[in-house]
Amino acid sequence: MLRAVIFDMDGVISDTQKFHETVEMTLLRKHGIDVTHEEIESYTGVSDKEFFEGLFRKYCVHLDDIDAIIREKWDMMLELARRGIQPIPGALELINKCKNHNLKLGVASASPPEFIKLVLSELGIENLFDAVTSSHEVERGKPEPDVFILTAKRLGVLPRNCVVIEDGINGMLAAKKAGMKCIALAKDTTKSYPADLVVERLANLSFSTFTSL
């Protein structure tokens, strides 16, 4: 029985996924690393530490202080966010629709707590969620299920009674590992995704869509 909907944030609720790519490419170029959009996308949802360590290792570039580049990333991210955040089309309407059907709502994001708080506050929806969880609060980030399991626990809902909406492959894998149903929000719906349903637009989702999964 459906009792809760858990949203990824960057790229599902807010347009902030593009900030990640812009900032990460800028920082990597400073160290002589040029990456493609596809390389960045393959790391969507993983921890910053895993992201930077993986790419520095791949390109055989040594970095003494990973924590420093992560701090620099989030300084830049917060600055970009303060200049303006837009919701993903249909996101605010879907959140309110779920709320009107008395579903519990959660956010499970790879972003740090302060960034999640800023985004939800800027969009005026911070009070609509019953639980907000960052991957920074758990031992393992996506594609491991920890952040979704903790969110379900905070919601007081069993994982099997949750539906997750994700735009990243790693997040979809994490949701399925957590024993939850998963909806993929994808630009290319012809591709294969580790999800129960693939949609191009959030406006395509309804309460009956969730309950039919």
C-alpha positions as CSV (number, residue, x, y, z in Angstrom):
1,M,0.0,0.0,0.0
2,L,1.4,3.4,-1.0
3,R,2.0,5.6,2.0
4,A,4.9,7.9,1.0
5,V,6.6,9.6,-2.0
6,I,10.3,10.3,-1.7
7,F,11.8,12.9,-4.1
8,D,15.4,13.3,-5.2
9,M,16.0,17.0,-5.2
10,D,18.5,18.2,-7.8
11,G,17.0,17.6,-11.2
12,V,13.6,16.4,-9.8
13,I,12.4,19.2,-7.6
14,S,14.8,22.0,-8.5
15,D,16.9,22.9,-11.6
16,T,20.1,22.7,-9.5
17,Q,21.5,19.6,-11.1
18,K,23.0,21.9,-13.8
19,F,24.8,23.8,-11.0
20,H,26.7,20.6,-10.1
21,E,28.0,20.0,-13.6
22,T,29.0,23.7,-14.1
23,V,30.9,23.8,-10.8
24,E,32.5,20.4,-11.1
25,M,33.7,21.0,-14.7
26,T,35.2,24.4,-13.6
27,L,37.0,22.8,-10.6
28,L,38.3,19.9,-12.6
29,R,39.6,22.1,-15.4
30,K,41.7,24.0,-12.8
31,H,43.5,20.7,-12.3
32,G,43.9,20.0,-16.0
33,I,41.0,17.6,-16.3
34,D,38.5,18.0,-19.1
35,V,35.5,15.8,-18.7
36,T,32.4,15.2,-20.8
37,H,28.8,15.6,-19.8
38,E,28.4,11.9,-19.9
39,E,31.2,11.4,-17.5
40,I,29.7,13.8,-15.1
41,E,26.3,12.3,-15.5
42,S,27.6,8.8,-14.7
43,Y,28.4,10.0,-11.2
44,T,25.0,11.7,-10.5
45,G,23.9,11.0,-6.9
46,V,27.3,9.7,-5.6
47,S,29.2,11.4,-2.8
48,D,31.5,14.3,-3.7
49,K,34.4,12.3,-2.3
50,E,33.8,9.4,-4.6
51,F,33.2,11.7,-7.5
52,F,36.5,13.6,-7.2
53,E,38.6,10.7,-6.1
54,G,37.3,8.6,-9.0
55,L,38.0,11.2,-11.7
56,F,41.4,12.3,-10.3
57,R,42.3,8.6,-10.2
58,K,41.0,8.0,-13.8
59,Y,43.1,10.9,-15.2
60,C,46.1,10.1,-13.0
61,V,46.1,13.5,-11.3
62,H,47.3,13.7,-7.7
63,L,45.3,15.8,-5.3
64,D,46.6,16.3,-1.7
65,D,43.3,17.6,-0.2
66,I,40.0,16.2,-1.5
67,D,38.2,17.9,1.3
68,A,39.4,21.4,0.1
69,I,38.0,20.9,-3.4
70,I,34.7,19.7,-1.9
71,R,34.5,22.8,0.3
72,E,35.3,25.0,-2.8
73,K,32.5,23.2,-4.7
74,W,29.9,23.9,-2.1
75,D,30.9,27.6,-1.7
76,M,30.4,28.0,-5.4
77,M,27.1,26.0,-5.3
78,L,25.6,28.1,-2.6
79,E,26.6,31.3,-4.5
80,L,24.9,30.0,-7.7
81,A,21.8,29.0,-5.7
82,R,21.4,32.4,-4.1
83,R,21.3,33.9,-7.6
84,G,18.1,32.0,-8.4
85,I,16.6,28.6,-8.3
86,Q,13.8,27.4,-10.5
87,P,11.5,24.4,-9.9
88,I,11.5,21.5,-12.4
89,P,8.2,21.9,-14.4
90,G,5.4,20.2,-12.6
91,A,7.3,19.6,-9.4
92,L,5.5,22.0,-7.1
93,E,2.1,20.9,-8.5
94,L,3.0,17.2,-8.0
95,I,4.2,17.8,-4.4
96,N,0.9,19.6,-3.6
97,K,-1.1,16.8,-5.3
98,C,0.6,14.2,-3.1
99,K,0.0,16.3,0.0
100,N,-3.7,16.6,-0.9
101,H,-3.9,12.8,-1.0
102,N,-2.4,12.6,2.5
103,L,0.8,10.9,1.4
104,K,3.9,11.4,3.5
105,L,6.6,13.3,1.6
106,G,10.3,13.0,1.9
107,V,13.5,14.3,0.2
108,A,16.5,12.1,-0.2
109,S,19.4,14.0,-1.8
110,A,23.1,13.7,-2.2
111,S,23.5,17.4,-1.5
112,P,24.6,18.5,2.0
113,P,21.9,19.5,4.5
114,E,22.5,23.3,4.2
115,F,22.1,23.3,0.5
116,I,18.9,21.2,0.6
117,K,17.5,23.6,3.2
118,L,18.4,26.6,1.0
119,V,16.8,25.1,-2.1
120,L,13.5,24.1,-0.4
121,S,13.3,27.5,1.3
122,E,13.9,29.4,-1.9
123,L,11.1,27.4,-3.5
124,G,8.8,28.0,-0.5
125,I,8.2,24.3,0.1
126,E,10.3,23.4,3.1
127,N,7.3,22.9,5.3
128,L,5.6,20.4,2.9
129,F,8.0,17.6,3.7
130,D,7.8,15.2,6.6
131,A,11.4,14.1,6.3
132,V,14.5,15.6,4.6
133,T,17.6,13.5,4.4
134,S,21.1,14.1,3.0
135,S,23.5,11.4,1.9
136,H,26.0,13.3,4.1
137,E,24.1,11.8,7.1
138,V,24.6,8.2,6.1
139,E,27.7,5.9,5.7
140,R,27.2,5.2,2.0
141,G,25.8,7.4,-0.7
142,K,23.9,6.4,-3.8
143,P,23.8,3.8,-5.5
144,E,23.7,2.2,-2.0
145,P,20.2,2.4,-0.3
146,D,21.2,4.1,3.0
147,V,19.7,7.5,2.3
148,F,16.4,6.1,1.2
149,I,16.2,3.7,4.1
150,L,16.9,6.5,6.6
151,T,14.2,8.7,5.0
152,A,11.6,5.9,5.2
153,K,12.5,5.4,8.9
154,R,12.1,9.1,9.5
155,L,8.7,9.0,7.7
156,G,7.7,6.0,9.8
157,V,6.9,4.1,6.6
158,L,8.1,0.7,5.5
159,P,10.3,0.8,2.3
160,R,7.8,-1.3,0.4
161,N,5.2,1.4,0.9
162,C,7.4,4.1,-0.6
163,V,7.7,5.4,-4.2
164,V,10.9,7.2,-5.2
165,I,11.2,9.8,-8.0
166,E,14.7,10.0,-9.4
167,D,16.5,11.4,-12.4
168,G,19.9,9.7,-11.8
169,I,20.8,6.1,-12.5
170,N,22.6,5.8,-9.2
171,G,19.6,7.1,-7.3
172,M,17.3,4.6,-9.1
173,L,19.6,1.7,-8.2
174,A,19.6,2.9,-4.6
175,A,15.8,3.1,-4.5
176,K,15.5,-0.4,-5.8
177,K,18.1,-1.7,-3.4
178,A,16.0,-0.2,-0.6
179,G,13.0,-2.2,-1.7
180,M,11.1,0.7,-3.0
181,K,9.2,1.4,-6.2
182,C,11.0,3.9,-8.4
183,I,9.9,6.3,-11.1
184,A,12.6,7.6,-13.4
185,L,12.3,11.2,-14.7
186,A,14.3,11.0,-17.9
187,K,14.7,13.2,-21.0
188,D,15.2,10.1,-23.2
189,T,12.4,7.6,-22.4
190,T,13.6,5.2,-25.0
191,K,16.6,4.2,-22.9
192,S,16.5,1.4,-20.3
193,Y,16.5,2.5,-16.6
194,P,16.5,0.5,-13.4
195,A,13.0,1.8,-12.5
196,D,9.4,0.6,-12.5
197,L,8.2,3.4,-14.6
198,V,9.9,6.0,-16.9
199,V,8.3,9.4,-17.5
200,E,9.5,12.5,-19.5
201,R,7.5,15.0,-17.5
202,L,6.3,15.2,-13.9
203,A,3.0,16.4,-15.2
204,N,2.4,12.9,-16.5
205,L,2.2,11.6,-12.9
206,S,-1.0,11.2,-11.0
207,F,-2.1,9.5,-7.7
208,S,-3.4,6.6,-9.7
209,T,0.0,6.3,-11.4
210,F,1.6,5.8,-7.9
211,T,-1.0,3.3,-6.7
212,S,-0.7,1.2,-9.9
213,L,3.0,0.5,-9.4
